[in-house]
Amino acid sequence: MYQDTDDNVDLNNETGFFGSLSYKSSSKTTIKAQFGSLNGDTHDEDTFSIGADHKFAKNTKVFAFYTQNEDTMSDSEKDEFSSLGVGLEHKF
């Protein structure tokens, strides 16, 4: 995905992209990755995520992911954070 945003008062114009990949490593496991970057007049942001889904049964899967994000403001102040998620999905 590519994005180009022009603010109608020209205060925060932004361009960015986001991409996702997945690889089915077995009949039950899928590895996933995402990367995104946004460059604007007031801040720049980069994000990276990696994860996996594993199917236990036809209607049940477990998933996990790790995400790292870095946001740099125009005054060079950096805001960094990461998150870890784990879940279970069951379709009735």
Biopython code that builds the backbone (N, CA, C, O; Angstrom):
import numpy as np
from Bio.PDB.StructureBuilder import StructureBuilder

atoms = [
    (1, "MET", "N", (0.843, -1.147, 0.000)),
    (1, "MET", "CA", (0.000, 0.000, 0.000)),
    (1, "MET", "C", (0.902, 1.227, 0.000)),
    (1, "MET", "O", (1.910, 1.266, 0.705)),
    (2, "TYR", "N", (0.533, 2.228, -0.795)),
    (2, "TYR", "CA", (1.239, 3.513, -0.829)),
    (2, "TYR", "C", (0.247, 4.611, -0.504)),
    (2, "TYR", "O", (-0.901, 4.566, -0.946)),
    (3, "GLN", "N", (0.679, 5.592, 0.260)),
    (3, "GLN", "CA", (-0.193, 6.685, 0.676)),
    (3, "GLN", "C", (0.506, 8.016, 0.444)),
    (3, "GLN", "O", (1.689, 8.157, 0.753)),
    (4, "ASP", "N", (-0.214, 8.993, -0.096)),
    (4, "ASP", "CA", (0.282, 10.360, -0.259)),
    (4, "ASP", "C", (-0.831, 11.299, 0.173)),
    (4, "ASP", "O", (-1.864, 11.390, -0.490)),
    (5, "THR", "N", (-0.622, 12.004, 1.291)),
    (5, "THR", "CA", (-1.654, 12.859, 1.871)),
    (5, "THR", "C", (-1.200, 14.310, 1.844)),
    (5, "THR", "O", (-0.101, 14.636, 2.294)),
    (6, "ASP", "N", (-2.053, 15.175, 1.313)),
    (6, "ASP", "CA", (-1.800, 16.613, 1.327)),
    (6, "ASP", "C", (-2.862, 17.274, 2.194)),
    (6, "ASP", "O", (-4.054, 17.212, 1.892)),
    (7, "ASP", "N", (-2.417, 17.902, 3.269)),
    (7, "ASP", "CA", (-3.319, 18.640, 4.158)),
    (7, "ASP", "C", (-3.796, 19.895, 3.430)),
    (7, "ASP", "O", (-2.991, 20.598, 2.818)),
    (8, "ASN", "N", (-5.087, 20.179, 3.489)),
    (8, "ASN", "CA", (-5.616, 21.306, 2.722)),
    (8, "ASN", "C", (-5.171, 22.666, 3.256)),
    (8, "ASN", "O", (-5.380, 23.672, 2.578)),
    (9, "VAL", "N", (-4.568, 22.738, 4.437)),
    (9, "VAL", "CA", (-3.963, 23.985, 4.902)),
    (9, "VAL", "C", (-2.440, 23.861, 4.921)),
    (9, "VAL", "O", (-1.745, 24.723, 5.459)),
    (10, "ASP", "N", (-1.933, 22.785, 4.331)),
    (10, "ASP", "CA", (-0.495, 22.563, 4.120)),
    (10, "ASP", "C", (0.314, 22.532, 5.420)),
    (10, "ASP", "O", (1.444, 23.020, 5.461)),
    (11, "LEU", "N", (-0.266, 21.957, 6.483)),
    (11, "LEU", "CA", (0.437, 21.875, 7.760)),
    (11, "LEU", "C", (1.104, 20.525, 7.992)),
    (11, "LEU", "O", (2.113, 20.447, 8.691)),
    (12, "ASN", "N", (0.554, 19.469, 7.416)),
    (12, "ASN", "CA", (1.116, 18.141, 7.658)),
    (12, "ASN", "C", (0.913, 17.260, 6.433)),
    (12, "ASN", "O", (-0.042, 16.485, 6.373)),
    (13, "ASN", "N", (1.790, 17.374, 5.477)),
    (13, "ASN", "CA", (1.764, 16.509, 4.299)),
    (13, "ASN", "C", (2.536, 15.240, 4.635)),
    (13, "ASN", "O", (3.577, 15.296, 5.290)),
    (14, "GLU", "N", (2.023, 14.089, 4.184)),
    (14, "GLU", "CA", (2.634, 12.809, 4.521)),
    (14, "GLU", "C", (2.686, 11.893, 3.309)),
    (14, "GLU", "O", (1.797, 11.909, 2.459)),
    (15, "THR", "N", (3.745, 11.097, 3.247)),
    (15, "THR", "CA", (3.830, 10.001, 2.284)),
    (15, "THR", "C", (4.270, 8.760, 3.061)),
    (15, "THR", "O", (5.017, 8.855, 4.035)),
    (16, "GLY", "N", (3.802, 7.616, 2.622)),
    (16, "GLY", "CA", (4.182, 6.403, 3.324)),
    (16, "GLY", "C", (3.837, 5.156, 2.537)),
    (16, "GLY", "O", (3.170, 5.209, 1.504)),
    (17, "PHE", "N", (4.308, 4.037, 3.050)),
    (17, "PHE", "CA", (3.991, 2.749, 2.445)),
    (17, "PHE", "C", (3.877, 1.703, 3.547)),
    (17, "PHE", "O", (4.387, 1.879, 4.654)),
    (18, "PHE", "N", (3.200, 0.621, 3.217)),
    (18, "PHE", "CA", (3.004, -0.476, 4.142)),
    (18, "PHE", "C", (2.964, -1.764, 3.331)),
    (18, "PHE", "O", (2.289, -1.827, 2.304)),
    (19, "GLY", "N", (3.672, -2.779, 3.776)),
    (19, "GLY", "CA", (3.686, -4.053, 3.070)),
    (19, "GLY", "C", (3.515, -5.223, 4.023)),
    (19, "GLY", "O", (3.947, -5.168, 5.174)),
    (20, "SER", "N", (2.887, -6.273, 3.541)),
    (20, "SER", "CA", (2.656, -7.487, 4.331)),
    (20, "SER", "C", (3.066, -8.701, 3.525)),
    (20, "SER", "O", (2.865, -8.753, 2.312)),
    (21, "LEU", "N", (3.640, -9.672, 4.204)),
    (21, "LEU", "CA", (4.021, -10.950, 3.593)),
    (21, "LEU", "C", (3.538, -12.083, 4.488)),
    (21, "LEU", "O", (3.473, -11.944, 5.709)),
    (22, "SER", "N", (3.204, -13.191, 3.870)),
    (22, "SER", "CA", (2.909, -14.391, 4.651)),
    (22, "SER", "C", (3.482, -15.599, 3.924)),
    (22, "SER", "O", (3.545, -15.630, 2.695)),
    (23, "TYR", "N", (3.896, -16.589, 4.701)),
    (23, "TYR", "CA", (4.480, -17.811, 4.155)),
    (23, "TYR", "C", (3.888, -18.994, 4.908)),
    (23, "TYR", "O", (4.007, -19.089, 6.130)),
    (24, "LYS", "N", (3.255, -19.886, 4.173)),
    (24, "LYS", "CA", (2.664, -21.080, 4.772)),
    (24, "LYS", "C", (3.771, -22.133, 4.893)),
    (24, "LYS", "O", (4.118, -22.800, 3.919)),
    (25, "SER", "N", (4.315, -22.268, 6.103)),
    (25, "SER", "CA", (5.454, -23.163, 6.300)),
    (25, "SER", "C", (5.034, -24.628, 6.429)),
    (25, "SER", "O", (5.851, -25.528, 6.234)),
    (26, "SER", "N", (3.766, -24.865, 6.755)),
    (26, "SER", "CA", (3.224, -26.223, 6.779)),
    (26, "SER", "C", (1.718, -26.107, 6.572)),
    (26, "SER", "O", (1.194, -25.005, 6.417)),
    (27, "SER", "N", (1.032, -27.228, 6.569)),
    (27, "SER", "CA", (-0.413, -27.177, 6.356)),
    (27, "SER", "C", (-1.141, -26.508, 7.525)),
    (27, "SER", "O", (-2.299, -26.111, 7.391)),
    (28, "LYS", "N", (-0.462, -26.384, 8.671)),
    (28, "LYS", "CA", (-1.102, -25.806, 9.852)),
    (28, "LYS", "C", (-0.483, -24.493, 10.331)),
    (28, "LYS", "O", (-1.065, -23.828, 11.188)),
    (29, "THR", "N", (0.686, -24.098, 9.800)),
    (29, "THR", "CA", (1.402, -22.925, 10.315)),
    (29, "THR", "C", (1.668, -21.908, 9.213)),
    (29, "THR", "O", (2.115, -22.255, 8.120)),
    (30, "THR", "N", (1.383, -20.645, 9.523)),
    (30, "THR", "CA", (1.654, -19.530, 8.609)),
    (30, "THR", "C", (2.493, -18.484, 9.340)),
    (30, "THR", "O", (2.129, -18.036, 10.427)),
    (31, "ILE", "N", (3.621, -18.099, 8.734)),
    (31, "ILE", "CA", (4.497, -17.058, 9.262)),
    (31, "ILE", "C", (4.128, -15.746, 8.564)),
    (31, "ILE", "O", (3.906, -15.730, 7.354)),
    (32, "LYS", "N", (4.062, -14.650, 9.320)),
    (32, "LYS", "CA", (3.637, -13.366, 8.763)),
    (32, "LYS", "C", (4.615, -12.264, 9.153)),
    (32, "LYS", "O", (5.215, -12.310, 10.227)),
    (33, "ALA", "N", (4.774, -11.263, 8.266)),
    (33, "ALA", "CA", (5.610, -10.101, 8.556)),
    (33, "ALA", "C", (4.988, -8.871, 7.910)),
    (33, "ALA", "O", (4.357, -8.954, 6.856)),
    (34, "GLN", "N", (5.179, -7.725, 8.565)),
    (34, "GLN", "CA", (4.689, -6.453, 8.042)),
    (34, "GLN", "C", (5.732, -5.375, 8.308)),
    (34, "GLN", "O", (6.440, -5.415, 9.314)),
    (35, "PHE", "N", (5.817, -4.406, 7.386)),
    (35, "PHE", "CA", (6.684, -3.251, 7.580)),
    (35, "PHE", "C", (5.974, -2.029, 7.030)),
    (35, "PHE", "O", (5.335, -2.086, 5.979)),
    (36, "GLY", "N", (6.092, -0.933, 7.743)),
    (36, "GLY", "CA", (5.491, 0.304, 7.276)),
    (36, "GLY", "C", (6.358, 1.491, 7.615)),
    (36, "GLY", "O", (7.092, 1.474, 8.603)),
    (37, "SER", "N", (6.274, 2.532, 6.790)),
    (37, "SER", "CA", (7.028, 3.750, 7.014)),
    (37, "SER", "C", (6.175, 4.934, 6.584)),
    (37, "SER", "O", (5.547, 4.901, 5.526)),
    (38, "LEU", "N", (6.152, 5.973, 7.402)),
    (38, "LEU", "CA", (5.398, 7.188, 7.121)),
    (38, "LEU", "C", (6.318, 8.376, 7.350)),
    (38, "LEU", "O", (6.917, 8.501, 8.418)),
    (39, "ASN", "N", (6.433, 9.244, 6.360)),
    (39, "ASN", "CA", (7.257, 10.439, 6.473)),
    (39, "ASN", "C", (6.367, 11.655, 6.293)),
    (39, "ASN", "O", (5.715, 11.814, 5.261)),
    (40, "GLY", "N", (6.346, 12.514, 7.305)),
    (40, "GLY", "CA", (5.492, 13.689, 7.264)),
    (40, "GLY", "C", (6.238, 14.947, 7.650)),
    (40, "GLY", "O", (7.409, 14.910, 8.029)),
    (41, "ASP", "N", (5.533, 16.067, 7.545)),
    (41, "ASP", "CA", (6.123, 17.352, 7.905)),
    (41, "ASP", "C", (6.383, 17.455, 9.405)),
    (41, "ASP", "O", (7.331, 18.124, 9.816)),
    (42, "THR", "N", (5.569, 16.815, 10.222)),
    (42, "THR", "CA", (5.700, 16.939, 11.681)),
    (42, "THR", "C", (6.305, 15.714, 12.354)),
    (42, "THR", "O", (6.777, 15.817, 13.486)),
    (43, "HIS", "N", (6.306, 14.551, 11.691)),
    (43, "HIS", "CA", (6.905, 13.363, 12.291)),
    (43, "HIS", "C", (7.151, 12.281, 11.235)),
    (43, "HIS", "O", (6.570, 12.296, 10.150)),
    (44, "ASP", "N", (8.021, 11.357, 11.587)),
    (44, "ASP", "CA", (8.299, 10.159, 10.792)),
    (44, "ASP", "C", (7.989, 8.955, 11.674)),
    (44, "ASP", "O", (8.227, 8.984, 12.881)),
    (45, "GLU", "N", (7.461, 7.904, 11.069)),
    (45, "GLU", "CA", (7.103, 6.717, 11.843)),
    (45, "GLU", "C", (7.474, 5.462, 11.070)),
    (45, "GLU", "O", (7.187, 5.349, 9.878)),
    (46, "ASP", "N", (8.110, 4.524, 11.753)),
    (46, "ASP", "CA", (8.449, 3.219, 11.187)),
    (46, "ASP", "C", (7.889, 2.140, 12.103)),
    (46, "ASP", "O", (7.956, 2.260, 13.326)),
    (47, "THR", "N", (7.337, 1.085, 11.509)),
    (47, "THR", "CA", (6.801, -0.022, 12.292)),
    (47, "THR", "C", (7.161, -1.347, 11.622)),
    (47, "THR", "O", (7.188, -1.450, 10.395)),
    (48, "PHE", "N", (7.434, -2.349, 12.439)),
    (48, "PHE", "CA", (7.774, -3.682, 11.961)),
    (48, "PHE", "C", (7.058, -4.692, 12.847)),
    (48, "PHE", "O", (7.014, -4.537, 14.067)),
    (49, "SER", "N", (6.502, -5.715, 12.235)),
    (49, "SER", "CA", (5.783, -6.733, 12.993)),
    (49, "SER", "C", (6.062, -8.112, 12.392)),
    (49, "SER", "O", (6.142, -8.262, 11.172)),
    (50, "ILE", "N", (6.208, -9.104, 13.251)),
    (50, "ILE", "CA", (6.391, -10.482, 12.809)),
    (50, "ILE", "C", (5.513, -11.372, 13.691)),
    (50, "ILE", "O", (5.351, -11.117, 14.884)),
    (51, "GLY", "N", (4.957, -12.409, 13.091)),
    (51, "GLY", "CA", (4.076, -13.272, 13.862)),
    (51, "GLY", "C", (3.828, -14.595, 13.168)),
    (51, "GLY", "O", (4.373, -14.880, 12.102)),
    (52, "ALA", "N", (2.984, -15.399, 13.811)),
    (52, "ALA", "CA", (2.656, -16.714, 13.262)),
    (52, "ALA", "C", (1.249, -17.119, 13.704)),
    (52, "ALA", "O", (0.783, -16.751, 14.782)),
    (53, "ASP", "N", (0.592, -17.887, 12.837)),
    (53, "ASP", "CA", (-0.690, -18.522, 13.137)),
    (53, "ASP", "C", (-0.469, -20.032, 13.078)),
    (53, "ASP", "O", (0.250, -20.524, 12.209)),
    (54, "HIS", "N", (-1.086, -20.762, 13.999)),
    (54, "HIS", "CA", (-1.009, -22.222, 13.968)),
    (54, "HIS", "C", (-2.408, -22.778, 14.184)),
    (54, "HIS", "O", (-3.060, -22.482, 15.186)),
    (55, "LYS", "N", (-2.860, -23.585, 13.236)),
    (55, "LYS", "CA", (-4.185, -24.189, 13.302)),
    (55, "LYS", "C", (-4.134, -25.474, 14.112)),
    (55, "LYS", "O", (-3.358, -26.381, 13.812)),
    (56, "PHE", "N", (-4.979, -25.540, 15.151)),
    (56, "PHE", "CA", (-5.095, -26.770, 15.937)),
    (56, "PHE", "C", (-6.151, -27.702, 15.355)),
    (56, "PHE", "O", (-5.976, -28.921, 15.328)),
    (57, "ALA", "N", (-7.237, -27.115, 14.896)),
    (57, "ALA", "CA", (-8.351, -27.879, 14.328)),
    (57, "ALA", "C", (-8.996, -27.003, 13.260)),
    (57, "ALA", "O", (-8.571, -25.867, 13.048)),
    (58, "LYS", "N", (-10.002, -27.517, 12.599)),
    (58, "LYS", "CA", (-10.664, -26.790, 11.518)),
    (58, "LYS", "C", (-11.150, -25.409, 11.978)),
    (58, "LYS", "O", (-11.049, -24.440, 11.226)),
    (59, "ASN", "N", (-11.673, -25.312, 13.199)),
    (59, "ASN", "CA", (-12.253, -24.066, 13.689)),
    (59, "ASN", "C", (-11.414, -23.354, 14.747)),
    (59, "ASN", "O", (-11.858, -22.334, 15.275)),
    (60, "THR", "N", (-10.223, -23.847, 15.078)),
    (60, "THR", "CA", (-9.445, -23.288, 16.182)),
    (60, "THR", "C", (-8.003, -23.030, 15.755)),
    (60, "THR", "O", (-7.343, -23.887, 15.169)),
    (61, "LYS", "N", (-7.533, -21.817, 16.069)),
    (61, "LYS", "CA", (-6.130, -21.499, 15.808)),
    (61, "LYS", "C", (-5.594, -20.629, 16.940)),
    (61, "LYS", "O", (-6.351, -19.935, 17.619)),
    (62, "VAL", "N", (-4.287, -20.678, 17.129)),
    (62, "VAL", "CA", (-3.584, -19.817, 18.062)),
    (62, "VAL", "C", (-2.673, -18.915, 17.229)),
    (62, "VAL", "O", (-2.168, -19.326, 16.184)),
    (63, "PHE", "N", (-2.469, -17.689, 17.698)),
    (63, "PHE", "CA", (-1.602, -16.777, 16.965)),
    (63, "PHE", "C", (-0.772, -15.957, 17.943)),
    (63, "PHE", "O", (-1.147, -15.778, 19.102)),
    (64, "ALA", "N", (0.363, -15.461, 17.455)),
    (64, "ALA", "CA", (1.243, -14.614, 18.256)),
    (64, "ALA", "C", (1.934, -13.643, 17.321)),
    (64, "ALA", "O", (2.186, -13.958, 16.158)),
    (65, "PHE", "N", (2.243, -12.450, 17.838)),
    (65, "PHE", "CA", (2.975, -11.474, 17.049)),
    (65, "PHE", "C", (3.790, -10.559, 17.953)),
    (65, "PHE", "O", (3.484, -10.392, 19.133)),
    (66, "TYR", "N", (4.831, -9.970, 17.376)),
    (66, "TYR", "CA", (5.667, -8.980, 18.041)),
    (66, "TYR", "C", (5.736, -7.763, 17.127)),
    (66, "TYR", "O", (5.970, -7.907, 15.927)),
    (67, "THR", "N", (5.536, -6.576, 17.673)),
    (67, "THR", "CA", (5.561, -5.344, 16.898)),
    (67, "THR", "C", (6.500, -4.346, 17.552)),
    (67, "THR", "O", (6.506, -4.188, 18.772)),
    (68, "GLN", "N", (7.296, -3.671, 16.724)),
    (68, "GLN", "CA", (8.176, -2.605, 17.194)),
    (68, "GLN", "C", (7.858, -1.345, 16.400)),
    (68, "GLN", "O", (7.764, -1.385, 15.173)),
    (69, "ASN", "N", (7.693, -0.220, 17.107)),
    (69, "ASN", "CA", (7.307, 1.031, 16.473)),
    (69, "ASN", "C", (8.236, 2.151, 16.939)),
    (69, "ASN", "O", (8.600, 2.217, 18.113)),
    (70, "GLU", "N", (8.615, 3.026, 16.011)),
    (70, "GLU", "CA", (9.456, 4.186, 16.333)),
    (70, "GLU", "C", (8.849, 5.416, 15.674)),
    (70, "GLU", "O", (8.633, 5.436, 14.463)),
    (71, "ASP", "N", (8.577, 6.433, 16.470)),
    (71, "ASP", "CA", (7.986, 7.677, 15.986)),
    (71, "ASP", "C", (8.958, 8.805, 16.316)),
    (71, "ASP", "O", (9.288, 9.018, 17.483)),
    (72, "THR", "N", (9.418, 9.528, 15.298)),
    (72, "THR", "CA", (10.353, 10.630, 15.483)),
    (72, "THR", "C", (9.654, 11.935, 15.136)),
    (72, "THR", "O", (9.192, 12.118, 14.009)),
    (73, "MET", "N", (9.577, 12.828, 16.089)),
    (73, "MET", "CA", (8.952, 14.131, 15.876)),
    (73, "MET", "C", (9.923, 15.061, 15.158)),
    (73, "MET", "O", (11.121, 14.784, 15.101)),
    (74, "SER", "N", (9.412, 16.166, 14.610)),
    (74, "SER", "CA", (10.248, 17.105, 13.865)),
    (74, "SER", "C", (11.308, 17.748, 14.751)),
    (74, "SER", "O", (12.316, 18.232, 14.237)),
    (75, "ASP", "N", (11.107, 17.765, 16.072)),
    (75, "ASP", "CA", (12.121, 18.320, 16.984)),
    (75, "ASP", "C", (13.113, 17.250, 17.446)),
    (75, "ASP", "O", (13.813, 17.449, 18.439)),
    (76, "SER", "N", (13.183, 16.125, 16.742)),
    (76, "SER", "CA", (14.096, 14.999, 16.975)),
    (76, "SER", "C", (13.759, 14.189, 18.221)),
    (76, "SER", "O", (14.544, 13.324, 18.608)),
    (77, "GLU", "N", (12.628, 14.436, 18.860)),
    (77, "GLU", "CA", (12.204, 13.624, 19.988)),
    (77, "GLU", "C", (11.707, 12.284, 19.459)),
    (77, "GLU", "O", (10.902, 12.238, 18.529)),
    (78, "LYS", "N", (12.195, 11.180, 20.062)),
    (78, "LYS", "CA", (11.807, 9.834, 19.626)),
    (78, "LYS", "C", (10.876, 9.190, 20.633)),
    (78, "LYS", "O", (11.057, 9.316, 21.844)),
    (79, "ASP", "N", (9.892, 8.510, 20.118)),
    (79, "ASP", "CA", (8.981, 7.720, 20.941)),
    (79, "ASP", "C", (9.023, 6.298, 20.402)),
    (79, "ASP", "O", (8.594, 6.050, 19.276)),
    (80, "GLU", "N", (9.535, 5.360, 21.195)),
    (80, "GLU", "CA", (9.660, 3.969, 20.769)),
    (80, "GLU", "C", (8.842, 3.072, 21.687)),
    (80, "GLU", "O", (8.811, 3.271, 22.901)),
    (81, "PHE", "N", (8.187, 2.093, 21.099)),
    (81, "PHE", "CA", (7.500, 1.106, 21.913)),
    (81, "PHE", "C", (7.413, -0.199, 21.148)),
    (81, "PHE", "O", (7.521, -0.236, 19.923)),
    (82, "SER", "N", (7.215, -1.270, 21.902)),
    (82, "SER", "CA", (7.032, -2.585, 21.292)),
    (82, "SER", "C", (5.893, -3.284, 22.026)),
    (82, "SER", "O", (5.558, -2.945, 23.161)),
    (83, "SER", "N", (5.315, -4.256, 21.357)),
    (83, "SER", "CA", (4.222, -5.004, 21.967)),
    (83, "SER", "C", (4.280, -6.457, 21.522)),
    (83, "SER", "O", (4.791, -6.788, 20.452)),
    (84, "LEU", "N", (3.742, -7.305, 22.376)),
    (84, "LEU", "CA", (3.671, -8.733, 22.112)),
    (84, "LEU", "C", (2.217, -9.146, 22.299)),
    (84, "LEU", "O", (1.597, -8.808, 23.307)),
    (85, "GLY", "N", (1.685, -9.863, 21.345)),
    (85, "GLY", "CA", (0.304, -10.315, 21.432)),
    (85, "GLY", "C", (0.192, -11.811, 21.224)),
    (85, "GLY", "O", (0.903, -12.386, 20.400)),
    (86, "VAL", "N", (-0.692, -12.433, 21.962)),
    (86, "VAL", "CA", (-0.965, -13.863, 21.834)),
    (86, "VAL", "C", (-2.478, -14.029, 21.907)),
    (86, "VAL", "O", (-3.139, -13.390, 22.725)),
    (87, "GLY", "N", (-3.020, -14.883, 21.055)),
    (87, "GLY", "CA", (-4.467, -15.067, 21.084)),
    (87, "GLY", "C", (-4.897, -16.442, 20.629)),
    (87, "GLY", "O", (-4.126, -17.208, 20.050)),
    (88, "LEU", "N", (-6.130, -16.724, 20.907)),
    (88, "LEU", "CA", (-6.765, -17.972, 20.503)),
    (88, "LEU", "C", (-8.075, -17.624, 19.816)),
    (88, "LEU", "O", (-8.885, -16.873, 20.360)),
    (89, "GLU", "N", (-8.283, -18.161, 18.637)),
    (89, "GLU", "CA", (-9.521, -17.915, 17.877)),
    (89, "GLU", "C", (-10.263, -19.228, 17.670)),
    (89, "GLU", "O", (-9.687, -20.219, 17.222)),
    (90, "HIS", "N", (-11.536, -19.221, 17.999)),
    (90, "HIS", "CA", (-12.385, -20.373, 17.750)),
    (90, "HIS", "C", (-13.649, -19.909, 17.052)),
    (90, "HIS", "O", (-14.370, -19.062, 17.578)),
    (91, "LYS", "N", (-13.924, -20.442, 15.891)),
    (91, "LYS", "CA", (-15.117, -20.080, 15.126)),
    (91, "LYS", "C", (-16.230, -21.078, 15.411)),
    (91, "LYS", "O", (-16.065, -22.280, 15.205)),
    (92, "PHE", "N", (-17.347, -20.582, 15.878)),
    (92, "PHE", "CA", (-18.499, -21.442, 16.198)),
    (92, "PHE", "C", (-19.333, -21.716, 14.978)),
    (92, "PHE", "O", (-20.339, -22.420, 15.063)),
]
sb = StructureBuilder()
sb.init_structure("model")
sb.init_model(0)
sb.init_chain("A")
sb.init_seg("    ")
for serial, (resi, resn, name, xyz) in enumerate(atoms, 1):
    if name == "N":
        sb.init_residue(resn, " ", resi, " ")
    sb.init_atom(name, np.array(xyz, "f"), 0.0, 1.0, " ", f" {name:<3s}", serial, name[0])
structure = sb.get_structure()
